[in-house]
Amino acid sequence: MDTTAPKIIPPKDITFEATSLDNNTVPLGTPTVTDLEQVTVTNNAPKVFGIGLTTVTWIAVDTAGNSANATQTVDVRDTTAPKLIIPNDITIEATSVNDNVLSVGKANATDAVGIESISNNSPSAFPIGATAITWTAKDAAGNISNATRTVDVEQVTISNNSPSAFPIGATAITWTAKDAAGNISNATQTVDVVDTTAPIIVAPRNIIVNATSPTDNQVEIGNATAKDAVGVASITNDAPQVFPFGQTIVTWKATDTSGNAATATQKITVVDRTPPQLNIPADIVVNATAFEMSIQIGQATATGIVDTSPKITNNATVSFPLGKTIVEWNAIDKFGNSKSLAQSVTVLACGKPESSYNLVMGTEDDDILVGKGGISNLIISLGGNDIIRAGTSGDCIIAGNGDSVIFGGNGDDTIIAGNGNNIIKGGSGNDKITVGTGSDIIDGGDGHNTCTAGNVSHDTIVNCEVR
């Protein structure tokens, strides 16, 4: 009967450089086992090892069931510093004495166990000169790698020969860069000042003037104003010397010293607002030969500045009564301008106004008309076959066209008969007798009489000293 346990010697303890934080494959080796019988060997080792110390137990069991065990230590360590890759040294030109801001770039690091952090001691801003930046990479096991790079901020002075103000045209500017070591670089820049902007021009206001001529109107059109950044060389216009009737567009042009030009327009309108010149016939004063008589009042003339033939009208009637009649003449041109003047037509009764007499008015029928004594009468026979007798103080008798019988009085009478066949007997005064175209019998009477026949071959006239 076998009661003796196997003898087992484990592999030697192992110290292993980690290749991972928790996934390290470690070769454990093989234990040494002795026994009289066949032995089965097992262990409790994990498939992979994490960083740190792990105790592996080995067990040997023979066929009789006797067993023995032994332990092996596996120590997984990370003693390898990270591999640190940092940016290159940097040289820049200064923009400030102490506050030059730049990006120093990013560092990379690799490690079997894993990178815990990457840092540097870069300031937020760099002064002029060289600054050493230390990069530090730390792995999960606390291993550290350092690397240093230099940031060199070089002071460069830049100047140019630019003038304070530039003329029109091309100006060459030389730029000079000088570093702290006295090294110099030059470059040339061209500043070309051009003027392509036209002036701003304001034309005078539009003008409306009254015509003084159809074609030759003088107009004060005013002056345009213009401004330009460089300078206005000239202001011109195409206005004629004189303006015709109607509308004329005047174009104003401003040109600057570079030849740029701008235009603006002004409207000149010549209108006719002047009334026509109207010339009317002279006032008329006539003696009546009838109660109403046709009178040639004459012709008016008119002219306008543009319309030389205005329309002329009047309100004259066909015949004029005794007294004063006002004839209104009017001239109007095609623009609506008008002019009115008044002409008076005065019809007197035997050389006197109607108001100087006592009026005795007949009708169109057969009348007997008798003048009053002691006053001058105006006896008017309109029509019919009338009998008319003058008064004693010198009357004015105006008979119609009927066959009338007329007797003069003791005064100086004026008798005007119509175109009928009249019988007229003058009185004792100095009478003036005028007849129409009928067959008349006229007896001048006792005074010094004047008789005017209308139809000599048909009239019979006696006792008239003047015929």
Buried (B, 14 or more C-beta within 10 A) or exposed (E): EEEEBBEBEBBEBBEBEBBBBEEBEBEBEEBEBEBEEEBEBEBEBEEEBEBEEBEBEBBBBBEBEBBBBBEBEBBBBBEBBBBBBBBEEBEEEBEEEEEBEEEBBEBBBEBBBBBBEBEBEBBEEBBBEEBEBEBBBBBBBEBBBEBEBEBEBBBBEEEBEEEEEEEEEEBEBEBEBBBEEEEEEEEEEEEEEEBEEBBBBEBBEBBEBEBBBBEEBEBEBEEBBBEBEBEBBEBEBEBEEEBBBEEBEBEBBBBBBBEBBBBBEBEBBBBBEBBBEBBBBEBBEEBBBBBBBEBEBEEBEBBBBBBEEBEBEBEBEEEBBBBBBEBEBBBBBEBEBBBBBEBEBBBBBBEBBBEEBBEBEBEEEBBEBBBEEEEBBBBBBBBBBBBBBBBBBBBBBBBBBBBBBBBBBBBBBBBBBBBBBBBBBBBBBBBBBBBBBBBBBBBBBBBEBBBBBBEEEEBEBEBBEEB
